[in-house]
Amino acid sequence: MDRRLLRNADLVLLGCVVVLAAWGALMVYSATNANRALHGLDPAGKLKLQLVWIVLGLACMAATALADYSKLTRFSWPIYLSTLALLVLVLVVGQAGHGARRWLSAGAFNLQPSELAKIAIIIALATVLAQREEKRGSLETLGLTLGLVLLPMALVFKQPDLGTPVIAFVIWLVVMFASGAKVRHLVAVTLTGMVLFGVLWGTGVIKQHQKERILAFRHPERDPTGSGYHMIQARLATGAGGLVGKGLFRGPATQNGYIPEQETDFIFTAVGEEFGFVGSVVLLAIYFVLLSRAAQIAVEARDALGLLLGLGIATMFFLHVFVNIGMTLGLLPVKGLALPFFSYGGSSMLTSMIAVGLLESIYMRRHKITF
């Protein structure tokens, strides 16, 4: 390992990642151990898998950080096309669950290609825009980059998954705006997307369970045992923690399995119930520091490629944190989006760690290396 590079690493960013991953693993264990023991399973089974993903993720992060991000232009298309292949494969032989087909399974490990697609899209967008310096504001570039997003997201939408395409589209908007695209063009595309969403809703392309989740956002009490159940239980558990929480492994909702998918989509409820308002604020503060560092790294990048990569990654992290915690608090409709570094799941962990590796690569090379 090049010590000259390591001297330039962003240790604050790295510290946030380590703290989040460790705290998240603890909350995964808290949310799963009692239920697994009740069913005769290893209480620490999911914790062990999460630790494996954290170690693998840290290795991927280190490898990505040590690689020069500017060399990504050589591999952006292979990365993009490989991701497309995985998205097609998951539709053919993927594992189905909860009304969707999103995972490729290999024993105890599940891979969710739609998570990896986000980082592949960011790399492809940044590469294309960096190479088209003189044409970044043109309609040709607008159409090309929009196509880069729509193709994989159409495959993700087919799974079906509505949240990830929305995230990818917002990332595209931010990156395009930063690259100098005309605001009127971005507004026109956004309005067209809204009209298209209305058409898909009216024609039944958007599945009924997706509609019910969106409609339940405003009035979850209308179906308290169905579409509104997640939101109601999430609010109750988060609010039950009070100021300092019930204590680790002492949250009634968390320990008794009242909240479905708590270790993944609703992991923030475990923090709210067991660590209370104070713990929730501390977690939000860590994410604020992480997002601030990601944005600062993008701004300080030595070139357009680093700037656009950093902004895309910062936007991805922000949207995941905002949507995940927002739906837990009842401020947004329920969507299956992980809390970065915190939620249980290998695909999200690997994607987030690789993204941080890219940020570190950008930061370590913002200046010439000195001895």
Residue pairs with C-beta under 8 A, 6 or more apart in sequence:
1 62
1 66
2 66
2 369
4 369
4 370
4 371
5 65
5 66
5 364
5 365
5 369
6 364
8 363
8 364
8 365
8 366
8 367
8 369
9 65
9 360
9 363
9 364
10 293
10 297
10 359
10 360
10 363
10 364
12 289
12 293
13 290
13 293
13 294
13 297
13 356
13 359
13 360
13 363
14 356
14 360
16 286
16 287
16 289
16 290
16 293
17 61
17 290
17 341
17 352
17 353
17 356
19 286
20 286
20 287
20 290
20 340
20 341
20 342
21 54
21 57
21 341
21 342
21 349
23 283
23 342
24 50
24 267
24 339
24 341
24 342
24 343
24 344
25 47
25 50
25 51
25 54
26 248
27 263
27 267
27 270
27 271
27 274
27 342
28 46
28 47
28 50
28 263
28 267
28 343
28 344
29 43
29 44
29 46
29 47
30 248
30 249
30 251
30 254
30 255
30 270
30 274
31 254
31 262
31 263
31 267
31 270
32 43
32 45
32 46
32 47
32 263
32 344
33 43
33 44
33 47
33 249
34 43
34 255
34 256
34 257
35 257
36 42
36 43
36 45
36 46
37 43
42 48
46 263
46 344
49 108
49 109
49 344
49 346
50 344
50 349
52 346
53 345
53 346
53 349
53 350
54 349
56 346
56 349
56 350
57 349
57 350
57 352
57 353
57 354
58 353
60 350
60 353
60 354
60 357
61 353
61 354
61 356
61 357
61 360
62 357
63 357
64 354
64 357
64 358
64 360
64 361
65 356
65 357
65 358
65 360
65 361
65 364
66 361
67 361
68 361
68 365
69 305
69 306
69 309
69 358
69 361
69 362
69 365
70 303
70 305
70 306
70 365
72 123
72 126
72 127
72 305
72 309
73 127
73 130
73 131
73 305
76 123
76 124
76 127
76 128
77 124
79 120
79 123
79 124
80 120
80 121
80 123
80 124
80 148
80 152
82 120
83 113
83 116
83 117
83 120
83 152
84 151
84 152
84 155
86 104
86 111
86 113
86 116
86 117
87 113
87 114
87 117
87 152
87 155
87 156
88 155
89 104
89 113
90 101
90 102
90 103
90 104
90 113
90 114
90 159
91 101
91 155
91 158
91 159
93 104
94 101
94 102
94 103
94 104
94 105
94 159
95 101
95 102
95 103
95 104
95 105
95 110
97 103
99 160
99 207
99 209
100 159
100 160
100 161
101 159
102 112
102 113
102 114
102 159
102 161
103 110
103 111
103 112
104 110
104 111
104 112
104 113
105 111
109 346
110 345
110 346
110 347
111 346
111 347
112 345
112 347
112 348
113 347
114 156
114 159
114 161
114 164
114 347
115 338
115 345
115 347
115 348
115 350
115 351
116 347
116 350
116 351
117 152
117 153
117 156
117 164
117 168
118 164
118 167
118 168
118 171
118 316
118 351
119 313
119 316
119 351
119 354
119 355
119 358
120 152
121 148
121 149
121 152
121 168
121 171
121 172
121 312
122 171
122 175
122 309
122 312
122 313
122 316
122 355
123 309
123 358
124 148
125 145
125 148
125 149
125 171
125 172
125 175
125 176
125 308
125 312
126 175
126 305
126 308
126 309
126 312
127 305
128 141
128 144
128 145
128 148
129 136
129 141
129 145
129 175
129 176
129 179
129 304
129 308
130 303
130 304
130 305
130 308
132 141
133 304
135 141
136 179
136 180
136 181
137 180
137 181
137 182
139 185
141 181
142 176
142 181
142 185
142 189
145 172
145 175
145 176
146 172
146 189
149 168
149 169
149 171
149 172
152 168
153 164
153 165
153 168
153 169
154 165
156 164
156 165
156 168
157 165
160 206
160 207
160 210
161 336
162 206
162 210
162 335
163 323
163 335
163 336
163 337
164 337
167 316
167 319
167 320
167 323
167 337
169 193
170 315
170 319
171 312
171 315
171 316
171 319
173 186
173 190
174 311
174 312
174 315
175 308
175 311
175 312
175 315
176 186
177 183
177 186
178 307
178 308
178 311
179 304
179 308
197 206
199 205
200 206
201 211
209 227
212 223
212 226
212 227
213 227
213 333
213 334
213 335
214 333
215 227
216 222
216 223
216 227
216 228
216 231
216 333
216 334
217 231
217 330
217 332
217 333
217 334
219 228
220 227
220 228
220 229
220 231
220 232
220 330
221 228
221 232
222 228
223 229
224 232
229 260
230 259
230 260
230 261
230 266
230 334
231 327
231 330
231 334
233 253
233 258
233 259
233 260
233 269
234 259
234 266
234 269
234 327
234 328
234 329
234 330
235 329
235 330
236 253
237 251
237 253
237 254
237 258
237 259
237 269
237 270
237 272
237 273
238 268
238 269
238 272
238 273
238 280
238 328
238 329
239 272
240 246
240 251
240 252
240 253
240 272
240 273
241 251
241 272
241 273
241 274
241 275
241 276
241 277
241 279
241 280
242 276
242 277
243 276
243 277
243 278
244 275
244 276
244 277
244 278
244 279
245 251
245 272
245 273
245 274
245 275
245 276
245 278
245 279
246 252
246 273
246 274
246 276
247 274
248 274
248 275
249 255
249 274
250 274
251 270
251 273
251 274
252 258
252 273
253 259
253 269
253 273
254 262
254 269
254 270
254 273
254 274
259 266
259 269
260 266
261 336
262 269
262 270
263 270
263 343
263 344
264 336
264 338
264 343
264 344
264 345
265 324
265 327
265 334
265 335
265 336
265 337
265 338
265 343
266 328
267 339
267 342
267 343
267 344
268 280
268 283
268 324
268 325
268 328
268 339
268 342
269 328
271 279
271 280
271 283
272 279
272 280
272 328
275 282
275 283
283 342
284 325
287 317
287 321
287 340
290 317
291 314
291 317
291 318
291 321
293 359
294 310
294 313
294 314
294 317
294 359
295 310
295 311
295 314
297 310
297 314
297 359
297 362
297 363
297 366
298 306
298 307
298 308
298 309
298 310
298 311
298 313
298 314
298 362
299 307
299 310
300 363
300 366
301 307
301 309
301 310
301 362
301 366
302 365
302 366
302 367
306 362
306 365
306 366
309 358
309 362
310 358
310 359
310 362
313 355
313 356
313 358
313 359
316 355
317 340
317 352
317 355
319 337
320 337
320 338
320 339
320 340
321 339
321 340
323 332
323 335
323 337
324 337
324 338
324 339
324 343
325 339
326 332
327 333
327 334
327 335
327 337
338 345
338 348
340 348
340 352
341 349
341 352
341 353
